Amino acid sequence: MGIDFFISAPILIFLAIAVFGFKAFAVVPQQEAFIVERWGRYHKTLTPGLRWLVPFMDRIAYKHTLKEIPLDVPSQVCITRDNTQLTVDGIIYFQVTDPQLASYGSSNYVLAITQLAQTTLRSVIGRMELDKTFEERDDINRTVVSALDEAAVSWGVKVLRYEIKDLVPPQEILRAMQAQITAEREKRARIAQSEGVKQEQINLASGQREADIKKSEGEAQAVMNQSQGDKVAQINRAEGEAQALRLVAEASADAIRIVADAIRTPGGQEAVNLKVAEQYVEAFAKLAKEGNTLIMPANVADLGGLISAGLQIAKGQSNPPR
């Protein structure tokens, strides 16, 4: 019996040392924290790494992860300010910042955060109308986060953000909203079309007005140019007529000078006398042919004297007194 005792004693000692070693050491993973109690009271918080414990006196009461934790908030029915039911669900992102408070501040901080998020969400949506809940989702999220973060301080938890995943109104409201959206879009389309027609009419009127102005300016310029052209034409015509008169006068003067020079030449006087006599006889002959009345000189018998008198007049003209 004594031999058996000495054989089993080392085994018992080894087992005691193994149990003591197992209880004396703890390995804390990264981003986690362990709460150690000694004799049932909080003793210390173990950070990541290999940590020493007093066997049978210390025990690990709580284990917390320090990572950001997503928490799904169950869907619930909320009543808006205009008495419309909305089915709302969301998700919370939080993180344990104080493991001691997370262990002793609340019996279940996860349940506390979830319930507080639901009640806060119902309160926020109850102050809004249906349309505002869709337009101000960011404001709803910020309000819920603010309320949760303020309450979660005593739980050792930091609420980082809250996001509404879905807002689902009743089917009747959905159909009414769809009809409203359709009517609003048709209204905008009609307004846009009318604005386009209005702008088109304005552009056409403006274009017509500018065209009329340009046309009137062109006509005024044409009239001005025409009047200036007529004035220039009249001036040119007058100058041409004056030049023609001068040329005719000069030609007549030249003809007279040529006749006068011809009369002064030998035999010129006789030629003039003959010409005058011919014209005199020719004139009486035309009078006799063209009318019934014959104009005769007072002394018809003395026709030779008349011719002689004419020749004397021509001679007197050709030999002016000096």
C-alpha positions in Angstrom: 0.0 0.0 0.0 2.9 2.3 0.8 4.5 1.6 -2.5 1.3 2.4 -4.4 1.1 5.7 -2.5 4.6 6.7 -3.5 3.9 5.7 -7.1 0.6 7.7 -7.4 1.9 10.8 -5.5 4.0 12.1 -8.4 1.1 11.7 -10.7 -1.1 13.6 -8.4 1.5 16.4 -8.1 1.8 16.6 -11.9 -1.9 16.8 -12.3 -2.1 19.5 -9.7 0.7 21.5 -11.4 -1.1 21.1 -14.8 -4.4 22.3 -13.3 -2.6 25.1 -11.6 -0.8 26.1 -14.7 -4.0 26.0 -16.8 -5.7 28.3 -14.3 -2.7 30.6 -13.9 -2.3 31.7 -17.5 -4.7 33.2 -20.1 -4.1 34.2 -23.7 -6.1 37.2 -24.8 -6.5 37.5 -28.6 -6.0 40.8 -30.5 -8.9 43.3 -30.4 -10.4 41.6 -27.4 -10.6 42.3 -23.6 -11.2 39.9 -20.7 -12.8 41.0 -17.4 -11.2 39.3 -14.4 -13.0 38.9 -11.1 -11.3 38.0 -7.8 -13.6 36.4 -5.2 -16.6 37.6 -7.2 -15.5 41.3 -7.5 -14.1 43.1 -10.5 -10.3 42.9 -10.3 -8.8 44.0 -13.7 -9.2 44.0 -17.5 -6.8 41.8 -19.5 -5.4 43.3 -22.7 -4.2 41.1 -25.7 -1.3 38.8 -24.9 -0.3 36.2 -22.3 -1.6 37.2 -18.9 -1.2 35.8 -15.3 -4.0 34.8 -13.1 -4.2 33.5 -9.5 -5.7 30.1 -9.7 -8.9 29.5 -7.8 -9.0 33.2 -6.8 -9.3 34.9 -10.2 -11.7 34.0 -12.9 -12.5 35.4 -16.4 -16.0 36.6 -16.0 -16.6 38.4 -19.4 -15.0 38.4 -22.8 -15.6 41.4 -25.1 -14.5 42.1 -28.7 -13.3 45.6 -29.4 -14.1 45.4 -33.1 -16.9 47.4 -34.8 -20.0 45.3 -34.6 -23.0 45.5 -37.0 -26.3 44.8 -35.3 -29.4 44.2 -37.3 -32.5 46.0 -35.9 -35.7 44.0 -36.5 -38.3 45.6 -38.6 -41.2 47.4 -36.9 -44.3 49.3 -37.8 -44.1 53.1 -37.2 -47.0 55.6 -37.5 -46.2 58.9 -39.2 -47.6 62.3 -38.3 -50.3 62.0 -41.0 -51.3 58.6 -39.6 -49.6 56.4 -42.2 -48.1 53.1 -41.3 -44.5 52.4 -42.3 -42.5 49.2 -41.9 -39.0 50.2 -41.0 -35.9 48.2 -40.4 -32.3 49.3 -39.9 -28.8 48.4 -38.9 -26.6 49.7 -36.1 -22.8 49.9 -36.0 -21.3 50.1 -32.5 -18.1 49.3 -30.7 -17.2 48.4 -27.1 -15.0 51.2 -25.7 -15.1 50.4 -22.0 -15.1 46.6 -21.2 -15.8 47.2 -17.5 -18.9 49.3 -18.1 -20.0 46.9 -20.9 -19.8 44.1 -18.3 -21.5 45.8 -15.3 -23.4 48.8 -16.9 -26.1 46.6 -18.4 -27.1 43.0 -18.2 -27.4 42.9 -22.0 -26.2 46.0 -23.8 -27.0 44.5 -27.2 -30.6 44.1 -26.4 -30.6 47.5 -24.8 -29.2 49.2 -27.9 -31.7 47.3 -30.1 -34.7 48.3 -28.0 -33.6 51.9 -27.7 -33.0 52.1 -31.5 -36.6 50.9 -32.1 -38.2 53.3 -29.7 -36.2 56.3 -30.9 -37.0 55.5 -34.5 -40.7 55.3 -33.7 -40.5 58.7 -32.0 -38.6 60.4 -34.8 -40.9 59.1 -37.5 -44.0 60.0 -35.5 -43.0 63.6 -35.8 -42.7 63.5 -39.6 -45.1 63.3 -42.5 -44.9 60.4 -44.9 -43.1 62.4 -47.7 -40.6 63.7 -45.2 -39.5 60.3 -44.1 -38.2 59.5 -47.6 -36.6 62.9 -48.0 -34.9 63.1 -44.6 -33.5 59.7 -44.0 -30.1 61.2 -43.2 -31.7 63.4 -40.5 -33.5 60.3 -39.1 -30.2 58.4 -38.9 -28.4 61.2 -37.2 -31.1 61.6 -34.6 -31.2 57.9 -33.8 -27.4 57.8 -33.5 -27.4 60.9 -31.2 -30.0 59.3 -28.9 -28.3 55.9 -28.8 -24.8 57.4 -28.2 -26.0 59.5 -25.3 -27.6 56.5 -23.6 -24.8 54.0 -24.4 -22.1 55.9 -22.6 -23.1 54.2 -19.3 -23.0 50.9 -21.1 -19.4 51.3 -22.2 -20.5 51.3 -25.9 -19.9 53.8 -28.7 -22.7 53.9 -31.3 -20.9 54.8 -34.6 -23.8 55.1 -37.0 -27.3 53.9 -37.8 -28.7 53.3 -41.3 -32.3 52.7 -42.3 -32.3 49.8 -44.7 -35.9 50.0 -45.9 -39.1 52.1 -45.6 -42.1 50.2 -46.8 -45.5 51.9 -46.7 -48.8 49.9 -47.3 -49.6 48.9 -50.9 -52.5 51.5 -51.1 -50.1 54.2 -50.2 -47.5 52.9 -52.7 -50.2 53.0 -55.5 -51.2 56.5 -54.5 -47.6 57.7 -54.4 -47.0 56.1 -57.8 -50.0 57.9 -59.2 -48.8 61.2 -57.7 -45.4 60.8 -59.1 -46.9 60.0 -62.5 -49.1 63.1 -62.4 -46.2 65.2 -61.3 -44.0 64.0 -64.1 -46.8 64.7 -66.6 -47.2 68.1 -65.1 -43.5 68.8 -65.5 -43.6 67.5 -69.1 -46.5 69.8 -69.9 -44.8 72.8 -68.3 -41.6 72.0 -70.1 -43.5 71.7 -73.4 -45.3 75.0 -72.8 -42.1 76.7 -71.9 -40.6 75.4 -75.2 -43.5 76.6 -77.2 -43.4 80.0 -75.4 -39.7 80.3 -76.1 -40.2 79.3 -79.7 -42.9 82.0 -80.2 -40.6 84.6 -78.5 -37.8 83.6 -80.8 -40.0 83.7 -83.9 -41.4 87.1 -82.9 -37.9 88.4 -82.1 -36.6 87.1 -85.4 -39.5 88.6 -87.3 -39.0 92.0 -85.6 -35.3 92.0 -86.4 -36.1 91.0 -90.0 -38.6 93.8 -90.3 -36.1 96.3 -88.8 -33.4 95.1 -91.2 -35.8 95.2 -94.1 -36.9 98.8 -93.3 -33.3 99.8 -92.8 -32.5 98.3 -96.2 -35.4 100.0 -97.8 -34.5 103.3 -96.3 -30.9 102.8 -97.4 -32.1 101.9 -100.9 -34.3 105.0 -101.1 -31.4 107.1 -99.9 -29.1 105.5 -102.4 -31.7 105.9 -105.1 -32.3 109.6 -104.3 -28.6 110.1 -104.3 -28.3 108.3 -107.6 -31.2 110.3 -109.1 -29.5 113.5 -107.9 -26.2 112.5 -109.4 -28.1 111.4 -112.6 -29.8 114.8 -112.7 -26.6 116.6 -112.2 -24.9 114.5 -114.8 -27.9 115.0 -117.2 -27.8 118.8 -116.6 -24.1 118.9 -117.1 -24.6 116.9 -120.3 -27.3 119.2 -121.6 -25.2 122.2 -120.7 -22.3 120.7 -122.5 -24.5 119.9 -125.5 -25.8 123.5 -125.6 -22.3 124.7 -125.4 -21.3 122.4 -128.2 -24.3 123.4 -130.3 -23.6 127.1 -129.8 -19.9 126.6 -130.6 -20.9 124.6 -133.7 -23.4 127.4 -134.7 -20.7 130.0 -134.1 -18.2 128.0 -136.1 -20.8 127.6 -139.0 -21.5 131.3 -139.0 -17.8 132.1 -139.0 -17.3 129.7 -141.9 -20.2 131.3 -143.9 -18.8 134.7 -143.2 -15.4 133.7 -144.3 -16.9 132.1 -147.5 -18.8 135.3 -148.3 -15.5 137.3 -148.2 -13.9 135.0 -150.7 -14.1 135.9 -154.5 -17.5 134.9 -155.9 -18.9 134.4 -152.4 -21.3 137.3 -152.7 -22.8 136.0 -155.9 -23.3 132.6 -154.4 -25.1 134.1 -151.4 -27.3 136.1 -153.8 -28.2 133.0 -155.7 -29.0 131.1 -152.5 -31.3 133.8 -151.2 -33.2 134.0 -154.4 -33.6 130.2 -154.5 -34.9 130.1 -150.9 -37.3 133.0 -151.6 -38.8 131.3 -154.6 -38.9 128.0 -152.7 -40.7 129.5 -149.8 -43.5 130.9 -152.0 -43.8 127.6 -153.7 -44.3 125.7 -150.4 -47.0 128.2 -149.3 -48.9 127.6 -152.6 -48.8 123.8 -152.1 -49.7 123.5 -148.3 -52.7 125.9 -148.2 -55.6 127.3 -150.1 -54.6 130.8 -149.2 -51.8 132.3 -151.2 -49.7 135.1 -149.7 -48.4 137.4 -152.5 -46.2 140.4 -152.1 -47.7 143.8 -152.6 -46.0 144.3 -155.9 -46.1 141.0 -157.7 -45.1 142.4 -161.0 -41.9 143.7 -159.5 -40.6 140.2 -158.5 -37.2 141.0 -159.7 -37.1 144.1 -157.5 -38.0 141.9 -154.5 -35.2 139.6 -155.2 -32.9 142.5 -155.7 -34.0 143.9 -152.3 -33.2 140.6 -150.7 -29.9 140.6 -152.2 -29.2 144.0 -150.9 -30.1 142.9 -147.4 -27.8 140.0 -147.7 -25.1 142.1 -149.1 -25.6 144.6 -146.3 -25.3 141.8 -143.7 -22.1 140.5 -145.3 -20.5 144.0 -145.4 -21.2 145.5 -142.1 -20.3 149.2 -141.7 -17.0 150.0 -140.3 
